[in-house]
Amino acid sequence: MRILIAAILGGIVMFIWGAIAHMFLGLGNPGIHQPANEDIVLSTLHEGLGTTPGVYILPSFDPKQWNNPVAREAYAKKSSTSPYAWVVYLPQGDDMTDMHRQLPRQWASDTLASLMLAFVMGLAAFSFSQRLRIAVAAALFAWLSTLVPYWNWYRFPDALTWAALFTQLIGWLLAGAVMAWWIGRGERKPA
């Protein structure tokens, strides 16, 4: 029960920190810009991308052509001289101001992540500072295993990648402190 309560507390702290980081500190969108002419881009998306939702990388290369040196050389030339885009595409659109689905999913994600972290923190009679170091290690693990590869392979902006590190570190330090306190409060101290 200690672990479950710690997870709920951690999920609440992470959710509140995420709201502060994104809404008040602007850490959710560094490196994300407004297009110079959005209407022109939007008017060509259906024609250029079709009707299948998903992620599109432009210029695009069919992985089945990797062993074709002519196709690979043509793509290398095109990709080195063309603009690059990583597009999350929903051909039917979505009301981006309606967050009634995203907010509960975010809280659930924060709480499930907190449950995993609380489980590890509760494996042994760690001190408060050891549990806090576990939280920092978890934040660094999450960032290194997700955002850094997106920066590396998909060219996510440097500012967005660094802001994500800051957001994860501060969030998991705060949530980790609450969780470490809760988990450790019922443990007996050696005499």
C-alpha positions as CSV (number, residue, x, y, z in Angstrom):
1,M,0.0,0.0,0.0
2,R,3.0,2.3,0.7
3,I,4.1,2.0,-2.9
4,L,0.7,2.6,-4.3
5,I,0.2,5.8,-2.3
6,A,3.7,6.9,-3.1
7,A,2.9,6.4,-6.8
8,I,-0.3,8.4,-6.6
9,L,1.5,11.2,-4.8
10,G,4.3,11.1,-7.3
11,G,1.8,11.2,-10.2
12,I,0.1,14.2,-8.8
13,V,3.4,16.1,-8.3
14,M,4.6,15.2,-11.8
15,F,1.3,16.3,-13.3
16,I,1.3,19.6,-11.5
17,W,5.0,20.2,-12.3
18,G,4.3,19.3,-16.0
19,A,1.5,22.0,-16.0
20,I,3.8,24.6,-14.5
21,A,6.7,23.7,-16.8
22,H,4.6,23.8,-19.9
23,M,2.0,26.5,-19.2
24,F,4.1,29.0,-17.1
25,L,7.7,28.3,-17.9
26,G,7.4,27.5,-21.6
27,L,9.5,24.4,-21.3
28,G,7.2,22.3,-23.6
29,N,7.8,24.2,-26.8
30,P,11.4,25.6,-27.1
31,G,12.5,25.2,-30.7
32,I,8.9,24.9,-31.9
33,H,8.0,27.7,-34.3
34,Q,5.1,29.1,-36.2
35,P,5.2,28.5,-40.0
36,A,5.9,31.5,-42.2
37,N,2.7,30.7,-44.2
38,E,0.6,28.1,-42.4
39,D,-2.3,28.1,-44.9
40,I,0.0,27.2,-47.9
41,V,1.5,24.3,-45.9
42,L,-1.9,23.0,-44.7
43,S,-3.4,23.3,-48.2
44,T,-0.8,20.9,-49.6
45,L,-0.8,18.3,-46.9
46,H,-3.6,16.1,-48.2
47,E,-2.2,16.2,-51.7
48,G,1.4,15.5,-50.5
49,L,0.8,13.0,-47.7
50,G,-2.5,11.4,-48.6
51,T,-5.1,10.1,-46.1
52,T,-3.0,7.8,-43.9
53,P,-2.3,9.3,-40.4
54,G,1.2,8.8,-39.0
55,V,4.7,10.3,-38.9
56,Y,6.2,11.4,-42.1
57,I,9.9,12.4,-42.6
58,L,10.7,14.6,-45.5
59,P,12.5,14.1,-47.7
60,S,11.5,10.5,-47.5
61,F,13.4,7.3,-48.3
62,D,12.0,3.8,-48.7
63,P,14.0,1.5,-46.4
64,K,13.5,-1.3,-48.9
65,Q,15.8,0.7,-51.2
66,W,18.7,0.8,-48.8
67,N,20.7,-1.8,-50.8
68,N,20.1,0.1,-54.0
69,P,23.2,2.4,-54.4
70,V,21.6,4.6,-57.0
71,A,18.5,5.2,-55.0
72,R,20.6,5.8,-51.8
73,E,22.9,8.2,-53.6
74,A,19.9,10.1,-55.0
75,Y,18.4,10.3,-51.6
76,A,21.7,11.5,-50.0
77,K,21.8,14.3,-52.6
78,K,18.2,15.3,-52.2
79,S,18.3,15.2,-48.3
80,S,21.5,17.3,-48.2
81,T,20.0,20.1,-50.4
82,S,16.3,20.0,-49.4
83,P,14.5,21.2,-46.3
84,Y,13.9,18.6,-43.6
85,A,10.6,18.0,-41.8
86,W,9.3,15.5,-39.2
87,V,5.5,15.7,-39.4
88,V,2.9,14.1,-37.2
89,Y,0.0,14.0,-39.6
90,L,-3.7,13.6,-38.9
91,P,-5.6,14.1,-42.2
92,Q,-8.9,14.4,-40.4
93,G,-7.6,17.1,-38.0
94,D,-8.1,17.3,-34.2
95,D,-9.3,20.1,-32.0
96,M,-6.0,21.0,-30.3
97,T,-7.7,23.2,-27.7
98,D,-9.8,20.3,-26.4
99,M,-7.6,18.5,-23.9
100,H,-10.2,16.3,-22.2
101,R,-8.5,13.1,-23.4
102,Q,-4.9,14.2,-23.1
103,L,-5.0,15.5,-19.5
104,P,-6.3,12.2,-18.0
105,R,-3.8,10.2,-20.1
106,Q,-1.0,12.5,-19.0
107,W,-2.0,12.0,-15.3
108,A,-2.2,8.2,-15.9
109,S,1.2,8.2,-17.6
110,D,2.8,10.2,-14.7
111,T,1.2,7.9,-12.1
112,L,2.3,4.7,-13.9
113,A,5.8,6.1,-14.2
114,S,5.7,7.0,-10.5
115,L,4.5,3.5,-9.7
116,M,7.5,2.0,-11.5
117,L,9.8,4.4,-9.7
118,A,8.1,3.8,-6.3
119,F,8.5,0.1,-6.8
120,V,12.3,0.5,-7.3
121,M,12.6,2.9,-4.4
122,G,10.8,0.4,-2.2
123,L,12.9,-2.6,-3.0
124,A,15.2,-2.1,-0.1
125,A,15.6,0.1,3.0
126,F,17.3,2.9,1.1
127,S,17.9,6.3,2.8
128,F,16.0,9.4,1.6
129,S,19.0,10.6,-0.4
130,Q,19.5,7.2,-2.0
131,R,15.9,7.2,-3.1
132,L,16.3,10.7,-4.5
133,R,19.4,9.5,-6.5
134,I,17.3,6.7,-7.9
135,A,14.7,9.3,-9.0
136,V,17.5,11.4,-10.7
137,A,18.9,8.2,-12.4
138,A,15.3,7.4,-13.6
139,A,14.9,10.9,-15.1
140,L,18.3,10.7,-16.9
141,F,17.4,7.2,-18.1
142,A,14.1,8.4,-19.6
143,W,15.8,11.4,-21.2
144,L,18.7,9.4,-22.6
145,S,16.6,6.6,-23.9
146,T,13.9,8.7,-25.5
147,L,14.6,12.3,-26.2
148,V,18.3,12.0,-27.1
149,P,17.6,9.4,-29.8
150,Y,14.8,11.8,-31.2
151,W,17.3,14.6,-31.2
152,N,19.9,12.4,-32.8
153,W,17.8,10.6,-35.5
154,Y,14.9,12.9,-36.0
155,R,16.6,16.2,-35.6
156,F,14.5,17.4,-32.7
157,P,15.7,20.9,-31.8
158,D,18.5,21.3,-29.2
159,A,16.4,23.7,-27.1
160,L,13.6,21.2,-26.9
161,T,15.9,18.4,-26.0
162,W,17.6,20.3,-23.2
163,A,14.3,21.7,-21.9
164,A,13.0,18.1,-21.7
165,L,16.1,17.2,-19.6
166,F,15.4,20.1,-17.2
167,T,11.7,19.2,-17.1
168,Q,12.4,15.5,-16.3
169,L,15.1,16.2,-13.7
170,I,13.2,18.8,-11.8
171,G,9.9,16.9,-12.0
172,W,11.4,13.6,-10.8
173,L,13.4,15.4,-8.1
174,L,10.2,16.9,-6.8
175,A,8.1,13.7,-7.2
176,G,11.0,11.6,-6.0
177,A,11.3,13.6,-2.8
178,V,7.6,13.2,-2.0
179,M,7.8,9.5,-2.8
180,A,11.0,8.9,-0.9
181,W,9.6,10.7,2.1
182,W,6.3,8.6,2.0
183,I,8.0,5.3,1.4
184,G,10.6,5.9,4.2
185,R,8.3,7.3,6.8
186,G,7.1,3.9,8.0
187,E,10.5,2.2,8.1
188,R,12.2,1.4,11.3
189,K,15.5,3.1,11.9
190,P,18.4,0.9,13.1
191,A,19.3,1.6,16.7
